[in-house]
Amino acid sequence: MRISPNISRALKYFIWIVAGFMIAFYGYMVFIAVLSYAFHERLYSIDPVLFLRFTLIGLWVGCIVALIDVFVLSRLVRGLNFLLTLTFATAFNSMVSLLALLCFVLVEDYLILLQNPGVFLLYDRLRIFFSGEFLVLLLYLPLVNLVINYVGLVVQRIGEKNFWNAIRGTYQMPHEEERVFMFLDLYASTALAERIGHRQYHDLLYDVFNEIAEPIALYAGEVYQYVGDSVVITWNIGDGTAQMNCIRCYFDIEERLRKAADRYRRQYGHVPVFKAGLHAGKVTAGEVGGEKREIVFHGDTVNTSARIQSECVELHEQILLSEELLFLFPVKLLKQFIIRFKGSISLKGRKSPVSLYAITRRL
């Protein structure tokens, strides 16, 4: 059973927020302990009880902020630009985290009062908290929320895989990879843009690209490039072929657009249909650029995928794939599809022609 990318994304963000607050409170604990030692004050002394206390604080505050962020804040900031989203989310989550922390302190002091009646006065404990630690946390928690939200927004903009690849330096040194590429292109896009106007055409592309984002993620693909009205999707060779994910991704996209046909017809007077070309092989992967660095894939595999896609109109097919890719699929899974040989094409720079196949699902 495949988990919806939206659910998976929300769970990962939830875990990121909770982990961020736990690390932040551990850092706060160490910072205060160091200050206590430096100034010979006994504010904190790191021991298992204190560690447990800050673990519980981090979990409690992190879970409260994460729940409200995922289910409430994400809807409030939808449509805002990066700076407004970062500012609003930081202010909103700072208030939530302060309130969550206050609730924790109230419950903690109440439990202490129950066990040690007459030793602690709630009023005195809160007065100490608000006059001392609270002022520090009033500055510290907004900074924590700023970092958590900033990293979250950056990951959302550049993609999770690209973020971790950048952190690990995966593509800092060029290297060879085996990958699957799928070039998607809208039918009759030029005539459509002229008919409905460029602004409405942009809105159509916005809706379509959002529509296909979920199946791309669901089948372990990643968007390599948006080029005009085309999308280039790529998989590592294992993810793309083991369960025929690249093929299933295309048919899922086709099905979603078909189900949304009435909506597109009402809004734009047109139902978008993609033609696709797929190929697999070796590419050289690496980073290029100075001020704006990008991960790029170079090689015959990319060019061949684009050329295969361009043959869809000529051969009257919506999806074409190369023989090299076809032979990588498990035979037992191929039985679920109808495969038809469509001929071979000669490509400039290649000694041997590329054999093309059309593929459709069995009813």
Disulfide bonds with the S-S distance in Angstrom:
none
